[in-house]
Amino acid sequence: MHRRRPQGLAYDYPEEDSPWSSERDTSSRPVLRRHPYNTPSNKYTIVRTPGHRLVVHYLGKRHHPPRCGDCGETLQGIPGLSHKEMSRLPKNKRTVSRAYGGSRCHTCTRKRILRAFLIEEQRIVKKVMQSKKKKTDNEDKKRKTKKAPKVVKAKSKKQ
């Protein structure tokens, strides 16, 4: 009676040397410690040791490096580790030393800084234009309010 070979393992053992054959001694079979379900936390490989023992090596989950919040590009200089491992790293390994370091990529940071600068410049120009307009409006009002001096007519006497 043969045990079923787990899915996803690409090992070509001779049938008598296979870790899943029932003819083998049970002491040489690799011991699986975890549940039998094919979940991300239960991935493993079977490795032959130098002493010709078959042992199970459990694979950790893959961790992806952080991505830019604007464009989705992977951030350079920051490792792809789990949150727990990341918290153990020193600060200079977790971030990049610039504005928005560890949150936005270099191109998006540049765009943001440029946008902020241009908006500020636009605001200043608008304020200057408004002050110029007020000056010209005030000058126009002064011109309009300057009236010719009133000529006082002498009242004619009724006879």
MDTraj code that builds the backbone (N, CA, C; nanometers):
import mdtraj as md
import numpy as np

residues = "MET HIS ARG ARG ARG PRO GLN GLY LEU ALA TYR ASP TYR PRO GLU GLU ASP SER PRO TRP SER SER GLU ARG ASP THR SER SER ARG PRO VAL LEU ARG ARG HIS PRO TYR ASN THR PRO SER ASN LYS TYR THR ILE VAL ARG THR PRO GLY HIS ARG LEU VAL VAL HIS TYR LEU GLY LYS ARG HIS HIS PRO PRO ARG CYS GLY ASP CYS GLY GLU THR LEU GLN GLY ILE PRO GLY LEU SER HIS LYS GLU MET SER ARG LEU PRO LYS ASN LYS ARG THR VAL SER ARG ALA TYR GLY GLY SER ARG CYS HIS THR CYS THR ARG LYS ARG ILE LEU ARG ALA PHE LEU ILE GLU GLU GLN ARG ILE VAL LYS LYS VAL MET GLN SER LYS LYS LYS LYS THR ASP ASN GLU ASP LYS LYS ARG LYS THR LYS LYS ALA PRO LYS VAL VAL LYS ALA LYS SER LYS LYS GLN".split()
xyz = np.array([
    [0.0835, -0.1174, 0.0000],
    [0.0000, 0.0000, 0.0000],
    [0.0882, 0.1239, 0.0000],
    [0.0679, 0.2116, -0.0970],
    [0.1506, 0.3306, -0.1127],
    [0.0787, 0.4533, -0.0594],
    [0.1568, 0.5391, 0.0053],
    [0.1015, 0.6682, 0.0481],
    [0.1018, 0.7615, -0.0716],
    [0.0078, 0.8547, -0.0722],
    [-0.0002, 0.9491, -0.1825],
    [0.1096, 1.0534, -0.1710],
    [0.1743, 1.0843, -0.2811],
    [0.2808, 1.1847, -0.2822],
    [0.2173, 1.3248, -0.2729],
    [0.2682, 1.4118, -0.1843],
    [0.2114, 1.5470, -0.1739],
    [0.2280, 1.6240, -0.3034],
    [0.1325, 1.7114, -0.3306],
    [0.1352, 1.7920, -0.4515],
    [0.2447, 1.8981, -0.4399],
    [0.3005, 1.9364, -0.5535],
    [0.3946, 2.0466, -0.5569],
    [0.5388, 2.0078, -0.5322],
    [0.5686, 1.8818, -0.5050],
    [0.7076, 1.8410, -0.4850],
    [0.7567, 1.7723, -0.6118],
    [0.8638, 1.8239, -0.6664],
    [0.9141, 1.7702, -0.7925],
    [1.0389, 1.6871, -0.7667],
    [1.0230, 1.5805, -0.6928],
    [1.1357, 1.4919, -0.6655],
    [1.1137, 1.3607, -0.7383],
    [1.2163, 1.3133, -0.8035],
    [1.2074, 1.1844, -0.8710],
    [1.2950, 1.0855, -0.7961],
    [1.2354, 1.0220, -0.6947],
    [1.3057, 0.9206, -0.6193],
    [1.2799, 0.7860, -0.6857],
    [1.3753, 0.6974, -0.6809],
    [1.3417, 0.5596, -0.7186],
    [1.2344, 0.5080, -0.6217],
    [1.1481, 0.4246, -0.6705],
    [1.0318, 0.3826, -0.5905],
    [1.0726, 0.3242, -0.4559],
    [1.1814, 0.2483, -0.4514],
    [1.2195, 0.1880, -0.3232],
    [1.2830, 0.2915, -0.2299],
    [1.3338, 0.4035, -0.2852],
    [1.4003, 0.5049, -0.2035],
    [1.3064, 0.6212, -0.1702],
    [1.1865, 0.6175, -0.2213],
    [1.0919, 0.7281, -0.2018],
    [1.0492, 0.7379, -0.0557],
    [1.0421, 0.8589, -0.0020],
    [1.0003, 0.8736, 0.1382],
    [0.8547, 0.8387, 0.1603],
    [0.7769, 0.8207, 0.0527],
    [0.6343, 0.7932, 0.0683],
    [0.5990, 0.6457, 0.0472],
    [0.6979, 0.5641, 0.0170],
    [0.6662, 0.4227, -0.0037],
    [0.6501, 0.3544, 0.1320],
    [0.5581, 0.2630, 0.1416],
    [0.5287, 0.1976, 0.2695],
    [0.6282, 0.0877, 0.3017],
    [0.7082, 0.0443, 0.2009],
    [0.8031, -0.0618, 0.2251],
    [0.9217, -0.0156, 0.3096],
    [0.9462, 0.1155, 0.3098],
    [1.0612, 0.1677, 0.3833],
    [1.0364, 0.1616, 0.5323],
    [1.1453, 0.1639, 0.6048],
    [1.1383, 0.1685, 0.7501],
    [1.0806, 0.3032, 0.7910],
    [0.9877, 0.3051, 0.8830],
    [0.9205, 0.4301, 0.9208],
    [1.0135, 0.5257, 0.9921],
    [1.1234, 0.4783, 1.0476],
    [1.2146, 0.5680, 1.1189],
    [1.2886, 0.6606, 1.0223],
    [1.3008, 0.6216, 0.8937],
    [1.3742, 0.7059, 0.7995],
    [1.2836, 0.8050, 0.7271],
    [1.1532, 0.7950, 0.7488],
    [1.0617, 0.8893, 0.6851],
    [1.0714, 1.0257, 0.7514],
    [1.0626, 1.1329, 0.6723],
    [1.0637, 1.2657, 0.7340],
    [0.9363, 1.2870, 0.8147],
    [0.9499, 1.3492, 0.9278],
    [0.8352, 1.3713, 1.0149],
    [0.7775, 1.5087, 0.9830],
    [0.6507, 1.5096, 0.9473],
    [0.5820, 1.6357, 0.9203],
    [0.5148, 1.6799, 1.0497],
    [0.5527, 1.7977, 1.0976],
    [0.5010, 1.8415, 1.2271],
    [0.3695, 1.9154, 1.2176],
    [0.3442, 1.9771, 1.1040],
    [0.2283, 2.0659, 1.0971],
    [0.1083, 1.9960, 1.0363],
    [0.0022, 2.0694, 1.0210],
    [-0.1214, 2.0142, 0.9656],
    [-0.1015, 1.9757, 0.8188],
    [-0.1881, 1.8920, 0.7629],
    [-0.1665, 1.8418, 0.6268],
    [-0.2181, 1.9335, 0.5163],
    [-0.2679, 2.0520, 0.5491],
    [-0.3317, 2.1368, 0.4490],
    [-0.2297, 2.2211, 0.3740],
    [-0.2604, 2.2476, 0.2485],
    [-0.1684, 2.3207, 0.1611],
    [-0.1880, 2.4715, 0.1801],
    [-0.1411, 2.5215, 0.2912],
    [-0.1538, 2.6639, 0.3203],
    [-0.0164, 2.7298, 0.3056],
    [-0.0121, 2.8640, 0.2943],
    [0.1176, 2.9314, 0.2770],
    [0.2140, 2.9085, 0.3926],
    [0.1625, 2.8885, 0.5134],
    [0.2518, 2.8704, 0.6277],
    [0.3003, 2.7262, 0.6411],
    [0.2474, 2.6353, 0.5597],
    [0.2813, 2.4940, 0.5734],
    [0.3622, 2.4414, 0.4539],
    [0.4335, 2.5273, 0.3839],
    [0.5144, 2.4829, 0.2711],
    [0.6451, 2.4221, 0.3236],
    [0.6883, 2.3164, 0.2601],
    [0.8119, 2.2522, 0.3047],
    [0.8806, 2.1856, 0.1871],
    [1.0086, 2.1544, 0.2069],
    [1.0834, 2.0742, 0.1107],
    [1.1491, 1.9611, 0.1879],
    [1.1758, 1.8530, 0.1200],
    [1.2438, 1.7402, 0.1821],
    [1.3889, 1.7437, 0.1357],
    [1.4792, 1.7425, 0.2317],
    [1.6217, 1.7570, 0.2032],
    [1.6954, 1.6341, 0.2554],
    [1.7890, 1.5854, 0.1751],
    [1.8710, 1.4728, 0.2197],
    [1.9959, 1.5287, 0.2861],
    [2.0197, 1.4872, 0.4080],
    [2.1351, 1.5349, 0.4838],
    [2.2601, 1.4584, 0.4415],
    [2.3784, 1.5052, 0.4800],
    [2.5009, 1.4301, 0.4475],
    [2.5025, 1.2899, 0.5080],
    [2.4261, 1.2680, 0.6150],
    [2.4181, 1.1339, 0.6750],
    [2.3107, 1.0488, 0.6115],
    [2.2610, 1.0892, 0.4944],
    [2.1589, 1.0170, 0.4173],
    [2.0256, 1.0070, 0.4885],
    [1.9962, 1.1047, 0.5713],
    [1.8622, 1.1101, 0.6323],
    [1.7781, 1.2075, 0.5529],
    [1.6497, 1.1825, 0.5458],
    [1.5574, 1.2758, 0.4823],
    [1.4937, 1.3601, 0.5920],
    [1.5069, 1.4911, 0.5799],
    [1.4477, 1.5808, 0.6793],
    [1.3603, 1.6827, 0.6071],
    [1.2668, 1.7364, 0.6806],
    [1.1750, 1.8363, 0.6254],
    [1.2257, 1.9743, 0.6617],
    [1.2407, 2.0597, 0.5614],
    [1.2718, 2.2007, 0.5852],
    [1.1470, 2.2816, 0.5540],
    [1.0960, 2.3499, 0.6558],
    [0.9786, 2.4339, 0.6345],
    [1.0217, 2.5664, 0.5750],
    [0.9501, 2.6087, 0.4720],
    [0.9812, 2.7335, 0.4044],
    [0.8998, 2.8458, 0.4674],
    [0.9629, 2.9577, 0.4893],
    [0.8899, 3.0731, 0.5423],
    [0.8080, 3.1381, 0.4316],
    [0.7160, 3.2236, 0.4716],
    [0.6362, 3.2947, 0.3724],
    [0.7231, 3.3976, 0.3025],
    [0.6907, 3.4255, 0.1770],
    [0.7632, 3.5280, 0.1030],
    [0.7126, 3.6639, 0.1461],
    [0.8047, 3.7558, 0.1654],
    [0.7670, 3.8915, 0.2029],
    [0.8092, 3.9852, 0.0915],
    [0.7193, 4.0738, 0.0549],
    [0.7456, 4.1653, -0.0549],
    [0.7945, 4.2986, 0.0003],
    [0.8856, 4.3639, -0.0715],
    [0.9329, 4.4941, -0.0243],
    [0.8211, 4.5971, -0.0318],
    [0.8296, 4.7026, 0.0475],
    [0.7242, 4.8041, 0.0444],
    [0.7180, 4.8741, -0.0901],
    [0.6010, 4.9260, -0.1223],
    [0.5801, 4.9911, -0.2518],
    [0.5424, 5.1368, -0.2322],
    [0.5626, 5.2133, -0.3363],
    [0.5299, 5.3565, -0.3344],
    [0.3786, 5.3724, -0.3236],
    [0.3352, 5.4654, -0.2405],
    [0.1920, 5.4883, -0.2211],
    [0.1253, 5.5562, -0.3385],
    [0.2038, 5.6235, -0.4252],
    [0.1455, 5.6942, -0.5392],
    [0.1438, 5.6086, -0.6648],
    [0.2614, 5.5571, -0.7038],
    [0.2707, 5.4859, -0.8320],
    [0.2767, 5.3338, -0.8173],
    [0.3049, 5.2815, -0.6980],
    [0.3079, 5.1372, -0.6777],
    [0.4412, 5.0719, -0.7088],
    [0.5443, 5.1509, -0.7399],
    [0.6766, 5.0972, -0.7689],
    [0.7424, 5.0507, -0.6388],
    [0.8243, 4.9441, -0.6457],
    [0.8907, 4.8977, -0.5240],
    [0.9940, 5.0006, -0.4800],
    [1.0029, 5.0225, -0.3490],
    [1.0939, 5.1229, -0.2959],
    [1.2349, 5.0657, -0.2880],
    [1.3305, 5.1400, -0.3397],
    [1.4688, 5.0941, -0.3393],
    [1.5320, 5.1231, -0.2043],
    [1.6187, 5.0330, -0.1610],
    [1.6928, 5.0538, -0.0374],
    [1.6224, 5.0059, 0.0866],
    [1.5035, 4.9468, 0.0717],
    [1.4294, 4.8972, 0.1869],
    [1.4052, 4.7483, 0.1662],
    [1.4462, 4.6634, 0.2597],
    [1.4317, 4.5189, 0.2390],
    [1.2868, 4.4732, 0.2529],
    [1.2557, 4.3636, 0.1876],
    [1.1227, 4.3053, 0.1973],
    [1.1187, 4.2036, 0.3084],
    [1.0873, 4.2469, 0.4278],
    [1.0826, 4.1591, 0.5442],
    [0.9438, 4.1633, 0.6056],
    [0.9195, 4.0726, 0.6999],
    [0.7926, 4.0755, 0.7717],
    [0.7930, 4.1940, 0.8670],
    [0.6756, 4.2288, 0.9176],
    [0.6645, 4.3434, 1.0085],
    [0.7478, 4.3210, 1.1342],
    [0.7501, 4.1978, 1.1804],
    [0.8259, 4.1664, 1.3013],
    [0.9751, 4.1855, 1.2773],
    [1.0241, 4.1325, 1.1650],
    [1.1659, 4.1476, 1.1326],
    [1.2012, 4.2932, 1.1051],
    [1.1089, 4.3653, 1.0432],
    [1.1326, 4.5061, 1.0123],
    [1.1449, 4.5890, 1.1400],
    [1.0672, 4.5542, 1.2414],
    [1.0715, 4.6303, 1.3666],
    [1.2031, 4.6078, 1.4408],
    [1.2693, 4.4968, 1.4134],
    [1.3970, 4.4681, 1.4789],
    [1.5144, 4.5381, 1.4107],
    [1.4930, 4.5865, 1.2886],
    [1.6010, 4.6536, 1.2157],
    [1.6257, 4.7931, 1.2723],
    [1.7479, 4.8437, 1.2595],
    [1.7708, 4.9826, 1.2987],
    [1.6999, 5.0775, 1.2020],
    [1.6779, 5.2012, 1.2478],
    [1.5998, 5.2979, 1.1706],
    [1.6607, 5.3241, 1.0327],
    [1.7944, 5.3283, 1.0242],
    [1.8556, 5.3607, 0.8957],
    [1.8405, 5.2486, 0.7932],
    [1.8036, 5.1286, 0.8349],
    [1.7791, 5.0189, 0.7406],
    [1.6309, 5.0133, 0.6991],
    [1.5440, 5.0780, 0.7774],
    [1.4002, 5.0731, 0.7498],
    [1.3533, 5.1828, 0.6556],
    [1.4261, 5.2936, 0.6500],
    [1.3811, 5.4061, 0.5693],
    [1.4945, 5.4545, 0.4797],
    [1.4623, 5.5543, 0.3992],
    [1.5605, 5.6230, 0.3169],
    [1.5662, 5.7651, 0.3699],
    [1.6872, 5.8205, 0.3854],
    [1.6999, 5.9503, 0.4526],
    [1.6737, 6.0659, 0.3568],
    [1.5472, 6.0904, 0.3303],
    [1.5029, 6.2070, 0.2538],
    [1.3556, 6.2282, 0.2846],
    [1.3007, 6.3345, 0.2325],
    [1.1582, 6.3606, 0.2535],
    [1.0779, 6.2457, 0.1924],
    [0.9754, 6.2013, 0.2620],
    [0.8911, 6.0877, 0.2201],
    [0.9700, 5.9580, 0.2055],
    [1.0854, 5.9448, 0.2707],
    [1.1666, 5.8236, 0.2606],
    [1.0951, 5.7053, 0.3241],
    [1.0859, 5.5950, 0.2522],
    [1.0183, 5.4761, 0.3024],
    [0.8690, 5.4766, 0.2749],
    [0.8200, 5.5843, 0.2131],
    [0.6776, 5.5942, 0.1844],
    [0.6524, 5.6173, 0.0357],
    [0.7329, 5.7050, -0.0262],
    [0.7181, 5.7376, -0.1677],
    [0.8515, 5.7165, -0.2397],
    [0.8453, 5.6819, -0.3684],
    [0.9677, 5.6620, -0.4467],
    [1.0274, 5.7980, -0.4829],
    [1.1487, 5.7959, -0.5390],
    [1.2195, 5.9211, -0.5656],
    [1.1491, 6.0074, -0.6693],
    [1.0885, 5.9472, -0.7708],
    [1.0227, 6.0275, -0.8738],
    [0.8974, 6.0950, -0.8190],
    [0.8204, 6.0212, -0.7397],
    [0.6989, 6.0795, -0.6821],
    [0.7336, 6.1873, -0.5799],
    [0.8442, 6.1677, -0.5060],
    [0.8886, 6.2698, -0.4109],
    [0.9243, 6.3971, -0.4854],
    [0.9959, 6.3827, -0.5956],
    [1.0352, 6.4984, -0.6757],
    [0.9112, 6.5711, -0.7278],
    [0.8151, 6.4956, -0.7789],
    [0.6912, 6.5566, -0.8296],
    [0.6174, 6.6316, -0.7198],
    [0.6102, 6.5724, -0.6015],
    [0.5393, 6.6360, -0.4904],
    [0.6053, 6.7673, -0.4502],
    [0.7382, 6.7648, -0.4416],
    [0.8100, 6.8861, -0.4004],
    [0.7941, 6.9950, -0.5069],
    [0.8061, 6.9565, -0.6341],
    [0.7868, 7.0529, -0.7422],
    [0.6461, 7.1111, -0.7400],
    [0.5467, 7.0247, -0.7218],
    [0.4069, 7.0693, -0.7191],
    [0.3844, 7.1681, -0.6056],
    [0.4384, 7.1363, -0.4875],
    [0.4220, 7.2253, -0.3723],
    [0.4893, 7.3599, -0.3996],
    [0.6084, 7.3569, -0.4604],
    [0.6801, 7.4810, -0.4911],
    [0.6014, 7.5655, -0.5908],
    [0.5510, 7.5019, -0.6968],
    [0.4779, 7.5761, -0.7991],
    [0.3470, 7.6326, -0.7452],
    [0.2801, 7.5586, -0.6594],
    [0.1557, 7.6076, -0.5992],
    [0.1848, 7.7295, -0.5128],
    [0.2950, 7.7229, -0.4378],
    [0.3331, 7.8358, -0.3525],
    [0.3678, 7.9583, -0.4376],
    [0.4408, 7.9354, -0.5467],
    [0.4742, 8.0457, -0.6375],
    [0.3481, 8.1069, -0.6961],
    [0.2540, 8.0231, -0.7359],
    [0.1288, 8.0694, -0.7944],
    [0.0510, 8.1535, -0.6930],
    [0.0518, 8.1109, -0.5679],
    [-0.0169, 8.1839, -0.4623],
    [0.0448, 8.3231, -0.4434],
    [0.1779, 8.3288, -0.4463],
    [0.2483, 8.4572, -0.4298],
    [0.2174, 8.5502, -0.5468],
    [0.2215, 8.4955, -0.6697],
    [0.1924, 8.5761, -0.7886],
    [0.0501, 8.6289, -0.7820],
    [-0.0429, 8.5464, -0.7387],
    [-0.1833, 8.5866, -0.7281],
    [-0.1979, 8.7023, -0.6294],
    [-0.1268, 8.6918, -0.5154],
    [-0.1330, 8.7961, -0.4137],
    [-0.0768, 8.9276, -0.4675],
    [0.0367, 8.9196, -0.5410],
    [0.0976, 9.0391, -0.5991],
    [0.0036, 9.1027, -0.7013],
    [-0.0583, 9.0219, -0.7832],
    [-0.1510, 9.0724, -0.8852],
    [-0.2716, 9.1411, -0.8196],
    [-0.3214, 9.0809, -0.7105],
    [-0.4346, 9.1415, -0.6400],
    [-0.3959, 9.2764, -0.5809],
    [-0.2755, 9.2857, -0.5234],
    [-0.2331, 9.4133, -0.4656],
    [-0.2152, 9.5196, -0.5750],
    [-0.1630, 9.4790, -0.6923],
    [-0.1495, 9.5729, -0.8040],
    [-0.2868, 9.6209, -0.8500],
    [-0.3802, 9.5268, -0.8566],
    [-0.5154, 9.5614, -0.9021],
    [-0.5805, 9.6585, -0.8043],
    [-0.5595, 9.6371, -0.6743],
    [-0.6156, 9.7273, -0.5742],
    [-0.5579, 9.8674, -0.5902],
    [-0.4261, 9.8758, -0.6158],
    [-0.3616, 10.0059, -0.6346],
    [-0.4222, 10.0798, -0.7533],
    [-0.4346, 10.0078, -0.8663],
    [-0.4895, 10.0717, -0.9857],
    [-0.6348, 10.1111, -0.9640],
    [-0.7114, 10.0270, -0.8942],
    [-0.8510, 10.0595, -0.8647],
    [-0.8602, 10.1837, -0.7775],
    [-0.7725, 10.1931, -0.6770],
    [-0.7719, 10.3099, -0.5888],
    [-0.7371, 10.4364, -0.6662],
    [-0.6387, 10.4247, -0.7584],
    [-0.6006, 10.5408, -0.8393],
    [-0.7154, 10.5832, -0.9287],
    [-0.7862, 10.4859, -0.9882],
    [-0.9014, 10.5169, -1.0740],
    [-1.0104, 10.5865, -0.9930],
    [-1.0342, 10.5392, -0.8719],
    [-1.1367, 10.6002, -0.7871],
    [-1.0993, 10.7447, -0.7538],
    [-0.9705, 10.7679, -0.7255],
    [-0.9257, 10.9026, -0.6928],
    [-0.9467, 10.9953, -0.8118],
    [-0.9173, 10.9460, -0.9317],
    [-0.9372, 11.0271, -1.0523],
    [-1.0846, 11.0592, -1.0707],
    [-1.1687, 10.9589, -1.0492],
    [-1.3123, 10.9795, -1.0680],
    [-1.3693, 11.0717, -0.9613],
    [-1.3199, 11.0627, -0.8421],
    [-1.3743, 11.1455, -0.7339],
    [-1.3276, 11.2896, -0.7415],
    [-1.2169, 11.3176, -0.8098],
    [-1.1739, 11.4554, -0.8270],
    [-1.2704, 11.5226, -0.9231],
    [-1.3482, 11.6165, -0.8693],
    [-1.4463, 11.6867, -0.9517],
    [-1.3983, 11.8298, -0.9710],
    [-1.4506, 11.8881, -1.0733],
    [-1.4181, 12.0295, -1.0970],
    [-1.4759, 12.1115, -0.9834],
    [-1.4070, 12.2180, -0.9435],
    [-1.4600, 12.2980, -0.8332],
    [-1.5965, 12.3557, -0.8684],
    [-1.6836, 12.3600, -0.7713],
    [-1.8206, 12.4081, -0.7938],
    [-1.8187, 12.5591, -0.8132],
    [-1.8922, 12.5960, -0.9097],
    [-1.9065, 12.7398, -0.9337],
    [-2.0341, 12.7817, -0.8624],
    [-2.0164, 12.8718, -0.7713],
    [-2.1322, 12.9176, -0.6957],
    [-2.1980, 13.0295, -0.7749],
    [-2.3208, 13.0062, -0.8049],
    [-2.3951, 13.1066, -0.8802],
    [-2.4523, 13.2068, -0.7825],
    [-2.4441, 13.3236, -0.8214],
    [-2.5042, 13.4268, -0.7381],
    [-2.6541, 13.4205, -0.7570],
    [-2.7237, 13.4332, -0.6471],
    [-2.8684, 13.4260, -0.6556],
    [-2.9203, 13.5568, -0.7146],
    [-3.0037, 13.5377, -0.8046],
    [-3.0621, 13.6562, -0.8657],
    [-3.1762, 13.7064, -0.7797],
    [-3.1807, 13.8364, -0.7672],
    [-3.2831, 13.8966, -0.6809],
    [-3.4116, 13.9091, -0.7616],
    [-3.5165, 13.8766, -0.7002],
    [-3.6459, 13.8915, -0.7651],
    [-3.6884, 14.0374, -0.7491],
    [-3.7314, 14.0904, -0.8530],
    [-3.7708, 14.2300, -0.8472],
    [-3.9163, 14.2463, -0.8424],
])
top = md.Topology()
chain = top.add_chain()
for i, resn in enumerate(residues, 1):
    res = top.add_residue(resn, chain, resSeq=i)
    for name in ("N", "CA", "C"):
        top.add_atom(name, md.element.get_by_symbol(name[0]), res)
traj = md.Trajectory(xyz[None], top)
